[in-house]
């Protein structure tokens, strides 16, 4: 089965797209964002997918790509346009190239105009296309920097995107109004810049008079993206917790497994956020744990010791996951959730205080 996910970065209003083959376990990412690499890896892990390729639609001016970071962390290859000027990629892509993920693939279409190296990626059955900034929902990318050309963009959209079937769903690189998807038919009819009977001369006039300020991150983003997002010093960001082997979930929670917790309980504060009746109920509780119900945590957070890393615990891992969020807001940095809660702890036969035999 083919897997598709549309992900969003709030800071830059960037869409990242994951395409995967659930049977062969392979995936690719289009336009990933540096700060979201941990999120994207977590989703891949949860879906059981190996990231084979990272694709950028162009050299972005508003965010830094995570292409280099993902190659360092999971071994993915990087694909960019041969006209982009980007160095360090594994594949320099040209019109008609294909990038496979399992039994599926996307085809490369060169769509310059926003930048000279813009690419659109078309799914093998032409049901979906990922247009980057060449074509947005009821708009398009600007053409006033990075070798931009209104004429080139007009011809790119007309020949490479509007030539697709009218039912093809189009997924843009950004949207600033909460819109997520459009279609060839919609944009041909309703795009105020490129739809209907708009001529190339009309389009040039429109684009030459936008009067937009330059993207605020352009001085940082473009130099970094010309290196596939590699930091100047070439080192990986030091943002992984070091106090325990934790797993980051797509929900944004750090989790710890029961075995490590059991072996290191003396070095941790175990915070049980269940109600008192549960704490002393059939599941029992972990020896030495501190009881502080989730509903009282915000008001009593100062009672939580800060001298050791904290592991939050509940029945199944839901309330304790929220507890980690509340603790983070209160300034606690070393905190993790017990994956599966007391249900999994008991099922794996770890010791408890109290509780019933069944």
C-alpha distance (Angstrom), angle and dihedral (degrees) to the residues before:
residue distance angle dihedral
X1 . . .
X2 3.78 . .
X3 3.79 115.7 .
X4 3.80 123.0 -151.0
X5 3.79 128.8 -178.8
X6 3.80 129.9 173.8
X7 3.82 111.4 -153.4
X8 3.80 128.4 -171.6
X9 3.79 136.5 -148.2
X10 3.80 109.4 -154.0
X11 3.81 96.0 -160.4
X12 3.81 96.4 58.4
X13 3.84 99.5 18.8
X14 3.81 87.1 -124.0
X15 3.78 124.2 157.5
X16 3.79 118.3 -143.3
X17 3.78 117.8 -165.1
X18 3.79 127.6 -151.0
X19 3.79 119.5 -162.2
X20 3.78 119.6 -177.3
X21 3.78 146.2 167.3
X22 3.81 108.5 -134.1
X23 3.81 93.3 -163.7
X24 3.80 97.7 52.8
X25 3.80 94.2 29.2
X26 3.81 97.2 -130.4
X27 3.79 128.7 132.5
X28 3.77 145.5 172.6
X29 3.80 131.8 -152.0
X30 3.79 125.5 -145.1
X31 3.83 119.8 -153.3
X32 3.83 101.0 -9.7
X33 3.81 119.5 -171.9
X34 3.82 122.0 -129.3
X35 3.80 95.6 -130.1
X36 3.82 91.2 49.9
X37 3.81 98.1 53.9
X38 3.80 93.2 105.4
X39 3.82 90.8 51.2
X40 3.79 92.2 49.1
X41 3.81 94.0 48.4
X42 3.80 89.8 49.3
X43 3.80 91.3 53.7
X44 3.80 92.1 48.0
X45 3.79 90.5 51.1
X46 3.79 93.4 48.1
X47 3.81 91.3 50.0
X48 3.81 92.0 46.6
X49 3.79 93.9 -118.6
X50 3.80 131.9 145.1
X51 3.78 113.5 -144.4
X52 3.80 107.1 -127.6
X53 3.81 102.2 170.4
X54 3.79 140.1 16.0
X55 3.80 114.9 -154.4
X56 3.77 128.0 -167.0
X57 3.79 119.3 -162.4
X58 3.83 90.9 -149.1
X59 3.79 144.2 -29.4
X60 3.79 99.3 -64.6
X61 3.80 122.6 -138.3
X62 3.81 99.0 -168.7
X63 3.79 104.1 50.4
X64 3.80 140.4 15.5
X65 3.78 116.9 -107.2
X66 3.79 120.2 -124.4
X67 3.82 92.4 -145.2
X68 3.82 94.9 113.2
X69 3.81 92.5 42.1
X70 3.81 92.2 51.4
X71 3.79 91.0 48.7
X72 3.81 89.6 52.8
X73 3.79 94.4 46.7
X74 3.80 104.3 37.7
X75 3.81 105.3 12.0
X76 3.80 98.1 -113.4
X77 3.80 120.4 161.1
X78 3.80 120.8 -121.3
X79 3.80 124.2 -130.0
X80 3.82 124.9 -169.2
X81 3.79 137.7 154.4
X82 3.79 117.3 -74.0
X83 3.82 86.3 -133.3
X84 3.80 96.1 51.9
X85 3.80 98.1 89.1
X86 3.81 88.6 -131.5
X87 3.81 115.8 146.3
X88 3.79 127.6 -154.8
X89 3.81 99.2 38.5
X90 3.81 121.9 135.1
X91 3.80 95.7 -140.8
X92 3.80 128.0 33.3
X93 3.77 102.7 -156.5
X94 3.80 129.3 -143.8
X95 3.77 135.4 -174.7
X96 3.80 110.8 -65.9
X97 3.81 97.2 18.8
X98 3.79 116.5 136.7
X99 3.80 129.2 -144.2
X100 3.78 115.1 -159.6
X101 3.79 130.8 -149.5
X102 3.77 109.5 -178.9
X103 3.79 109.7 -49.3
X104 3.81 92.7 -21.3
X105 3.79 131.9 75.2
X106 3.78 144.3 -176.6
X107 3.78 123.0 -132.9
X108 3.79 122.1 -136.7
X109 3.79 120.0 -124.6
X110 3.79 118.5 -177.2
X111 3.81 109.4 -131.6
X112 3.83 107.3 172.0
X113 3.77 123.1 176.1
X114 3.78 106.6 86.4
X115 3.79 84.5 55.9
X116 3.79 128.3 -9.2
X117 3.81 91.2 -110.6
X118 3.81 102.4 49.0
X119 3.79 117.9 141.2
X120 3.79 133.3 -170.1
X121 3.80 117.7 -153.2
X122 3.81 116.8 -146.7
X123 3.80 121.6 -162.9
X124 3.81 114.6 -121.1
X125 3.83 94.8 -106.1
X126 3.84 92.2 42.9
X127 3.79 90.8 -121.5
X128 3.83 91.6 122.8
X129 3.79 137.4 25.7
X130 3.80 129.8 -172.6
X131 3.77 108.0 -145.9
X132 3.80 103.5 -179.3
X133 3.80 108.0 -159.6
X134 3.80 95.9 -32.2
X135 3.79 91.0 89.7
X136 3.80 124.1 14.7
X137 3.79 128.0 -178.2
X138 3.81 103.4 -72.8
X139 3.77 89.5 -15.7
X140 3.80 145.6 46.8
X141 3.77 141.8 -133.8
X142 3.80 119.2 -75.8
X143 3.80 119.5 -102.1
X144 3.81 104.2 -155.5
X145 3.84 101.5 98.1
X146 3.84 142.5 26.1
X147 3.82 93.7 45.4
X148 3.78 90.2 -51.3
X149 3.81 118.6 174.1
X150 3.79 125.7 -175.1
X151 3.79 91.0 -157.1
X152 3.79 92.9 51.6
X153 3.79 92.1 47.4
X154 3.81 92.9 49.7
X155 3.79 91.7 51.8
X156 3.82 92.4 43.4
X157 3.78 94.0 54.4
X158 3.79 94.2 43.5
X159 3.82 96.1 46.4
X160 3.81 103.9 32.1
X161 3.81 106.5 28.2
X162 3.79 107.4 23.8
X163 3.81 88.1 47.5
X164 3.80 89.7 67.9
X165 3.84 119.2 95.0
X166 3.78 111.7 -72.8
X167 3.81 89.6 -119.3
X168 3.80 93.2 58.3
X169 3.79 109.4 121.2
X170 3.78 112.9 -131.3
X171 3.79 121.6 -148.3
X172 3.84 116.0 -165.6
X173 3.78 131.0 -149.7
X174 3.81 92.2 -120.8
X175 3.74 143.8 9.2
X176 3.79 125.9 -174.6
X177 3.81 98.0 -171.7
X178 3.79 103.2 56.0
X179 3.81 95.3 -97.9
X180 3.79 116.3 141.6
X181 3.80 112.3 -177.2
X182 3.77 143.2 7.9
X183 3.80 136.5 175.5
X184 3.77 139.1 -122.0
X185 3.81 90.4 -109.7
X186 3.81 92.6 52.0
X187 3.78 95.5 48.6
X188 3.78 93.6 44.6
X189 3.79 88.4 54.6
X190 3.79 105.4 33.6
X191 3.81 111.2 21.2
X192 3.83 102.5 118.1
X193 3.80 92.6 -151.3
X194 3.78 103.3 39.7
X195 3.79 109.1 11.8
X196 3.76 133.8 93.7
X197 3.79 116.3 8.4
X198 3.81 96.1 -22.7
X199 3.80 108.3 146.6
X200 3.78 127.4 -148.1
X201 3.81 89.2 -106.0
X202 3.81 90.3 52.0
X203 3.77 90.2 50.2
X204 3.80 93.6 48.5
X205 3.79 90.5 52.3
X206 3.78 91.6 49.3
X207 3.79 94.5 49.0
X208 3.81 94.9 43.6
X209 3.79 90.6 59.7
X210 3.81 103.9 45.6
X211 3.82 93.1 106.9
X212 3.81 94.7 -160.2
X213 3.80 125.4 168.8
X214 3.80 115.6 -118.7
X215 3.82 116.0 -95.5
X216 3.80 108.7 -85.6
X217 3.81 93.5 -127.9
X218 3.80 97.2 45.4
X219 3.81 95.3 108.7
X220 3.80 90.8 54.6
X221 3.79 102.1 31.2
X222 3.79 102.2 49.2
X223 3.85 97.4 51.1
X224 3.82 90.3 45.8
X225 3.80 93.4 46.4
X226 3.79 91.3 50.4
X227 3.84 82.8 65.6
X228 3.85 94.3 46.0
X229 3.81 88.6 -100.8
X230 3.80 95.7 -57.6
X231 3.84 112.3 155.2
X232 3.81 115.6 -116.5
X233 3.80 92.0 -109.7
X234 3.80 92.3 46.1
X235 3.81 93.9 -128.4
X236 3.78 128.9 132.3
X237 3.80 116.3 -111.3
X238 3.79 112.1 -97.1
X239 3.79 96.2 -132.9
X240 3.80 103.2 119.7
X241 3.84 118.2 107.4
X242 3.80 110.2 -108.1
X243 3.81 101.4 -168.8
X244 3.82 94.8 79.2
X245 3.82 141.3 0.2
X246 3.79 97.6 -93.0
X247 3.80 132.6 178.8
X248 3.80 120.8 -139.4
X249 3.80 115.0 -142.2
X250 3.79 128.4 -150.0
X251 3.81 86.2 -115.4
X252 3.81 87.6 65.9
X253 3.82 99.1 -107.8
X254 3.80 128.7 128.1
X255 3.81 110.4 -133.5
X256 3.79 133.4 -164.6
X257 3.79 126.3 -158.0
X258 3.78 124.7 -121.4
X259 3.81 96.8 -116.4
X260 3.81 94.5 57.8
X261 3.79 91.1 44.9
X262 3.79 92.0 50.8
X263 3.79 92.3 50.1
X264 3.82 94.6 47.4
X265 3.81 104.8 34.5
X266 3.82 92.3 124.9
X267 3.80 90.7 60.4
X268 3.81 94.4 49.7
X269 3.78 142.4 63.3
X270 3.81 108.8 -128.9
X271 3.80 108.4 -153.4
X272 3.81 113.8 -163.3
X273 3.82 109.9 -160.5
X274 3.81 98.2 -175.3
X275 3.78 124.7 110.9
X276 3.85 117.9 -87.0
X277 3.82 92.3 -106.6
X278 3.80 89.7 56.4
X279 3.79 92.8 44.8
X280 3.79 89.3 58.5
X281 3.80 94.2 31.4
X282 3.83 135.6 99.8
X283 3.80 96.2 -61.3
X284 3.78 92.9 51.5
X285 3.80 120.5 -157.2
X286 3.78 139.7 -93.0
X287 3.77 114.2 -89.2
X288 3.79 112.9 -98.0
X289 3.78 95.0 12.3
X290 3.80 121.3 148.4
X291 3.81 115.9 -127.1
X292 3.79 115.2 -140.0
X293 3.83 114.5 148.9
X294 3.79 115.7 -130.8
X295 3.81 92.4 -120.8
X296 3.80 89.8 60.7
X297 3.79 98.6 38.9
X298 3.79 98.9 94.0
X299 3.80 92.8 52.7
X300 3.81 95.3 41.3
X301 3.79 100.3 36.5
X302 3.81 91.6 119.8
X303 3.81 87.8 67.0
X304 3.80 90.4 66.2
X305 3.84 110.7 99.0
X306 3.79 114.9 -120.1
X307 3.81 99.5 -166.2
X308 3.84 94.4 90.4
X309 3.79 136.2 33.0
X310 3.81 112.0 -86.9
X311 3.80 128.0 -129.0
X312 3.79 114.4 -167.1
X313 3.79 119.6 -148.5
X314 3.80 137.1 -170.6
X315 3.79 137.3 151.5
X316 3.84 99.4 -71.6
X317 3.81 106.0 -3.3
X318 3.80 101.2 -94.1
X319 3.79 103.6 100.6
X320 3.79 90.8 37.8
X321 3.81 90.0 54.2
X322 3.80 88.4 57.0
X323 3.79 88.5 47.6
X324 3.81 89.8 60.4
X325 3.81 88.7 54.5
X326 3.80 92.0 51.6
X327 3.79 91.8 46.7
X328 3.80 91.5 50.2
X329 3.80 89.5 52.8
X330 3.79 88.1 52.4
X331 3.79 90.9 55.6
X332 3.81 100.4 -98.1
X333 3.80 106.9 143.0
X334 3.81 104.5 177.2
X335 3.79 103.0 61.1
X336 3.79 134.9 126.0
X337 3.78 139.8 173.5
X338 3.81 124.0 -117.5
X339 3.78 102.4 -118.1
X340 3.80 110.3 -125.6
X341 3.79 93.7 5.3
X342 3.78 124.3 -134.3
X343 3.79 91.6 -29.8
X344 3.80 91.2 65.5
X345 3.82 92.3 37.6
X346 3.80 90.4 56.9
X347 3.82 93.9 40.6
X348 3.82 89.0 56.2
X349 3.81 90.6 49.9
X350 3.79 98.8 -117.2
X351 3.84 115.0 159.9
X352 3.80 121.9 -88.0
X353 3.76 137.6 -177.9
X354 3.80 111.7 -120.9
X355 3.77 119.8 -18.8
X356 3.78 130.2 122.4
X357 3.77 129.7 -78.4
X358 3.83 94.7 -117.6
